Amino acid sequence: MNIRSVLVANRGEIAVRIIRAAKALGLRTVQIHSQADADSLAVRLADEAIDIGPPAAKKSYLNIEAVLAAATSAKVDAVHPGYGFLSENAAFAEAVTAAGMTFVGPDAAAIRLLGDKVAARQAAARAGVPTVPGSEGRVSDIAEATAIAARIGFPVMIKAAAGGGGRGIRIIESVAEFERQFPQASAEAAAAFGDGSLYIEKVIAEARHIEVQILGDGESFIHCFERECSLQRRRQKVWEEAPAIRLPEDVRARLCASAVALVRSVCYRGAGTVEYLYDEASGDFYFIEVNTRIQVEHPVTEMITGLDLVQEMLRIAGGEPLSIRQHDVRVNGHAIECRINAEDPLKNFMPWPGRIDALTVPEGEGIRFDTMLYAGYTVPPFYDSLLGKLIVHDIDRRACLMKLRRALDELLVTGIPTTLPLHAALAVDPDVAYGRVDTRFLERWLENRFTAPAGAKEVA
Amino acid sequence: MTKADIRSPLPGVFYRRPSPDSAPFKSDGDPVVTDDVIGIIEVMKSFHEVRAEVAGTAIRFVIDDADAVMAGQTIAEVQQ
């Protein structure tokens, strides 16, 4: 492998995850941090740490010049961007390469193409991947939007062409709503993403969110099967599983093959995810978007395949061909991940930073806790609320759910409220156990069924 | 004349304006009615309105725009 050191251009649990993977490959690790993260676990674990600026992400983790200056001064060979922040910023990937270092991810051209929702949709269609009925490209005005909606039927979604992570999406039920929402959506997209262009997709009712993990080295491309991410709140994933629930074998084969066809068509290098909506009633699936980075939920795939996806990313970046072929990737059992956030689920998910007084982590075979926490750590208010991810693995989904209940019961975070009570309630819910879920299930469930579970511990 | 405090409901960064280019929600000396928005708290990439739970003839802020606040910390005082 032709890289010996890596700069971790991120924070939180993913920074810790990258440091561990890099060290397992014998790489030197350099962690950048804002002034609010000087006490972070990632800073403690890395071989070297560099302060890159004030707490506000714009002045530190999103500041391309500051990150590049740190990488240059630390003389690293490579930069791993994690997820969020600069991970899907083509200009950053270009700048890293121009400075003579390796960007751990696809090249800038692939990030740019797949990061643009309209271009990605067109690339998917060219590769033979089914797309959600909608506009062929950007929609320029309300008249055009109305004509498309008349053809495909309401409700439709307005999406920002440059959006991602569920942000910038509006549901439109009628022509009258177009008049009001279209200009607002365009203005918001311009403010948030620097690009006000919009496109339109039909809303697929009762869809499930299923995504395929892929790996590519530019010449060979494989899939690592799929994940089910239907439990979402405000379009943010809350609980993820692998493999998908009740997915017929022929659908799985077509879904995974289509993801590989798409990344092959752009000569993809690195780890990535192709996201789909799946309509269980008809058995149809539709392409949504490609994430050109490692994702929060990657551990469930690691648990069922035995692969280390972050190590694979680093090896690919280091110029090695894929170490595995498609027939080497096999599904073993079932895995579930719960995202533990610093939010109070009993008070409308109010975010709540603060000091972690004590931490007890569950142990045992098939239990993994990817986290940034340690007892005595103070969670800063400046970044997102993800504290860690509890991942369990067992021989099948039923056994996995049993193990999850036990692990959730043992996991204790005191000092601030967390979303643990939400997961404890979901883990004993009959609809979740039967897999009767879609992307709107959690919002309905929170409205109608969620109360503090019996015996929930007061932690605040 | 009595005085009541408006306290921060959560920890974060307190802003007196809806956006950097806007006028402040309230200036010192303004009257306040119950449920008036007096500011915004940014915490973990989300924004939360701070509403007055009391009414009064004049508000006076005791912290500056963009200051960090703790839960329960006094943001402003209201003359009643």
Interface residues (C-beta under 8 A of the other chain):
Chain A: A342 E343 M350 P351 W352 P353 G354 P381 F382 Y383 D384 S385
Chain B: L10 P11 G12 V13 E42 V43 M44 K45 S46 H48 A68
